[in-house]
């Protein structure tokens, strides 16, 4: 038992588990920020009355929502970096990090778009009709009546997308980001196979601890903000 | 154009929309032209690369065997996930506190753990401690997908039953069924019909996540595309082909889910919304009925 514990302590002094989670949180943060910007733009395009913008937005969402994230991340490394020689950072490892961020952002932007759009869809047509009936012009109706309700309605699906993004940030392993959790766990198990269950359990609990508060916060915010109908 | 934001356009709005339409189309075409010109200068539009990625040999020896493995893993995972989901969904609805709590812990745990982490763990576990398992990458892919998607389906079952009108369960009790019989013969059948669209959307998630098998050496479609590319030096072309195959399959499933969502709504007293295709399918708010 003492040997087991000693081996365990040595394992955790040798590998930086907290640092691995920090890499995933950073991947999630940057990819989430870009995905939010691109996804909002796509949502605006998809709800606009301009057919060419709608078609562009719909094509983007259909293509990237239905492509496996693993293919997108692999594409970033094998094609965007190797074949097209696009470099996002001078440092070798930072370059893989940013390639993974772009891959994650491209994929999740499609889901952010759909989350925002589903928020707009929770607003009943009667709200818009009432806004026009009291004489509000387009921008005022959008700003004062429709968009506030739409954002409240999209809290739950946006939180859901954020949780998925955090878990999906492990797919950066397919993009040579060697310091994130999935790769770190693999190396640790290979280095110390007799601690296999304990190592997996610690990484799994790390995600449980990160994911469940986001889920609770989303539900709480969404219950607080969403318009009761 | 039925949008809550926009009223029927008048003559001036119609002119503005036309201008926007032309500008938008020009911008989109310019973007596509720019991408094609970059690809051209990098030599990626070379017909040799595309032919090597699309000829009969590529399909026969790489994509089709890969696709069969992808579909095989997805099929096994779907059957297992539905069984797991119904079992644990019923567990979460149980009137026994211990059963309910245990099912809750299992479902919440597997929903929170990334599928890739699970897959790598199972693969290493099988190769180190269970070498008698024959196809270890395949088994790891299938079990990881069953545990995650089964937990998602368990939540679908639970919310499907919860969203049924109270009268359904009460009517069952009134005619003398016990709680277990009400669940099995009144509530579950309706909940299963109601969750069918979300279940089909979950198939999209299963198919996409099966590509994670590539990381643990499972020879599925993405891996086949990569192996082909390493011989021909055309990863852009082969990955594009693999992506297009996935997009067509998943788009077909999404269309089916939308169609089921409309056509089944009269068959059940539950809600029949399709899933988001990512994470928790229950997170999408339900659109008002009058649309």
HADDOCK unambig.tbl for C-alpha pairs under 7 A between the chains (distance, minus, plus):
assign (segid A and resid 47 and name CA) (segid B and resid 3 and name CA) 6.99 0.50 0.50
assign (segid A and resid 49 and name CA) (segid B and resid 1 and name CA) 6.97 0.50 0.50
assign (segid A and resid 49 and name CA) (segid B and resid 17 and name CA) 6.94 0.50 0.50
assign (segid A and resid 50 and name CA) (segid B and resid 17 and name CA) 5.66 0.50 0.50
assign (segid A and resid 50 and name CA) (segid B and resid 20 and name CA) 6.30 0.50 0.50
assign (segid A and resid 50 and name CA) (segid B and resid 21 and name CA) 5.27 0.50 0.50
assign (segid A and resid 51 and name CA) (segid B and resid 21 and name CA) 6.10 0.50 0.50
assign (segid A and resid 52 and name CA) (segid B and resid 21 and name CA) 5.28 0.50 0.50
assign (segid A and resid 52 and name CA) (segid B and resid 24 and name CA) 5.63 0.50 0.50
assign (segid A and resid 52 and name CA) (segid B and resid 25 and name CA) 5.31 0.50 0.50
assign (segid A and resid 53 and name CA) (segid B and resid 21 and name CA) 7.00 0.50 0.50
assign (segid A and resid 53 and name CA) (segid B and resid 24 and name CA) 5.62 0.50 0.50
assign (segid A and resid 56 and name CA) (segid B and resid 28 and name CA) 6.98 0.50 0.50
assign (segid A and resid 63 and name CA) (segid B and resid 247 and name CA) 6.40 0.50 0.50
assign (segid A and resid 66 and name CA) (segid B and resid 246 and name CA) 6.72 0.50 0.50
assign (segid A and resid 66 and name CA) (segid B and resid 247 and name CA) 4.84 0.50 0.50
assign (segid A and resid 66 and name CA) (segid B and resid 250 and name CA) 5.53 0.50 0.50
assign (segid A and resid 66 and name CA) (segid B and resid 251 and name CA) 6.53 0.50 0.50
assign (segid A and resid 67 and name CA) (segid B and resid 208 and name CA) 6.82 0.50 0.50
assign (segid A and resid 67 and name CA) (segid B and resid 243 and name CA) 5.72 0.50 0.50
assign (segid A and resid 67 and name CA) (segid B and resid 246 and name CA) 6.02 0.50 0.50
assign (segid A and resid 67 and name CA) (segid B and resid 247 and name CA) 5.57 0.50 0.50
assign (segid A and resid 68 and name CA) (segid B and resid 208 and name CA) 4.43 0.50 0.50
assign (segid A and resid 68 and name CA) (segid B and resid 209 and name CA) 6.68 0.50 0.50
assign (segid A and resid 68 and name CA) (segid B and resid 211 and name CA) 6.53 0.50 0.50
assign (segid A and resid 70 and name CA) (segid B and resid 211 and name CA) 6.28 0.50 0.50
assign (segid A and resid 70 and name CA) (segid B and resid 212 and name CA) 6.09 0.50 0.50
assign (segid A and resid 71 and name CA) (segid B and resid 222 and name CA) 6.77 0.50 0.50
assign (segid A and resid 71 and name CA) (segid B and resid 239 and name CA) 6.98 0.50 0.50
assign (segid A and resid 71 and name CA) (segid B and resid 243 and name CA) 6.93 0.50 0.50
assign (segid A and resid 75 and name CA) (segid B and resid 239 and name CA) 6.93 0.50 0.50
assign (segid A and resid 78 and name CA) (segid B and resid 235 and name CA) 6.51 0.50 0.50
assign (segid A and resid 79 and name CA) (segid B and resid 235 and name CA) 6.32 0.50 0.50
assign (segid A and resid 79 and name CA) (segid B and resid 236 and name CA) 5.47 0.50 0.50
assign (segid A and resid 84 and name CA) (segid B and resid 42 and name CA) 6.35 0.50 0.50
assign (segid A and resid 118 and name CA) (segid B and resid 284 and name CA) 6.90 0.50 0.50
assign (segid A and resid 118 and name CA) (segid B and resid 285 and name CA) 6.87 0.50 0.50
assign (segid A and resid 121 and name CA) (segid B and resid 287 and name CA) 5.72 0.50 0.50
assign (segid A and resid 122 and name CA) (segid B and resid 285 and name CA) 6.88 0.50 0.50
assign (segid A and resid 122 and name CA) (segid B and resid 286 and name CA) 6.80 0.50 0.50
assign (segid A and resid 122 and name CA) (segid B and resid 287 and name CA) 4.75 0.50 0.50
assign (segid A and resid 122 and name CA) (segid B and resid 288 and name CA) 6.06 0.50 0.50
assign (segid A and resid 124 and name CA) (segid B and resid 288 and name CA) 6.38 0.50 0.50
assign (segid A and resid 125 and name CA) (segid B and resid 4 and name CA) 5.18 0.50 0.50
assign (segid A and resid 128 and name CA) (segid B and resid 4 and name CA) 6.02 0.50 0.50
assign (segid A and resid 128 and name CA) (segid B and resid 5 and name CA) 6.64 0.50 0.50
assign (segid A and resid 142 and name CA) (segid B and resid 5 and name CA) 6.55 0.50 0.50
assign (segid A and resid 153 and name CA) (segid B and resid 285 and name CA) 6.77 0.50 0.50
assign (segid A and resid 156 and name CA) (segid B and resid 283 and name CA) 5.47 0.50 0.50
assign (segid A and resid 156 and name CA) (segid B and resid 284 and name CA) 6.61 0.50 0.50
assign (segid A and resid 157 and name CA) (segid B and resid 283 and name CA) 5.02 0.50 0.50
assign (segid A and resid 157 and name CA) (segid B and resid 284 and name CA) 5.00 0.50 0.50
assign (segid A and resid 160 and name CA) (segid B and resid 279 and name CA) 6.15 0.50 0.50
assign (segid A and resid 160 and name CA) (segid B and resid 280 and name CA) 6.32 0.50 0.50
assign (segid A and resid 160 and name CA) (segid B and resid 283 and name CA) 6.22 0.50 0.50
assign (segid A and resid 161 and name CA) (segid B and resid 279 and name CA) 6.67 0.50 0.50
assign (segid A and resid 164 and name CA) (segid B and resid 278 and name CA) 6.73 0.50 0.50
assign (segid A and resid 164 and name CA) (segid B and resid 279 and name CA) 5.15 0.50 0.50
assign (segid A and resid 167 and name CA) (segid B and resid 114 and name CA) 4.94 0.50 0.50
assign (segid A and resid 168 and name CA) (segid B and resid 114 and name CA) 6.85 0.50 0.50
assign (segid A and resid 170 and name CA) (segid B and resid 116 and name CA) 6.84 0.50 0.50
assign (segid A and resid 171 and name CA) (segid B and resid 116 and name CA) 6.99 0.50 0.50
assign (segid A and resid 174 and name CA) (segid B and resid 215 and name CA) 6.52 0.50 0.50
assign (segid A and resid 182 and name CA) (segid B and resid 117 and name CA) 5.49 0.50 0.50
assign (segid A and resid 186 and name CA) (segid B and resid 120 and name CA) 6.82 0.50 0.50
assign (segid A and resid 200 and name CA) (segid B and resid 121 and name CA) 6.53 0.50 0.50
assign (segid A and resid 204 and name CA) (segid B and resid 113 and name CA) 5.49 0.50 0.50
assign (segid A and resid 207 and name CA) (segid B and resid 112 and name CA) 6.22 0.50 0.50
assign (segid A and resid 207 and name CA) (segid B and resid 113 and name CA) 5.81 0.50 0.50
assign (segid A and resid 208 and name CA) (segid B and resid 109 and name CA) 6.60 0.50 0.50
assign (segid A and resid 208 and name CA) (segid B and resid 112 and name CA) 5.23 0.50 0.50
assign (segid A and resid 208 and name CA) (segid B and resid 113 and name CA) 6.48 0.50 0.50
assign (segid A and resid 211 and name CA) (segid B and resid 112 and name CA) 6.03 0.50 0.50
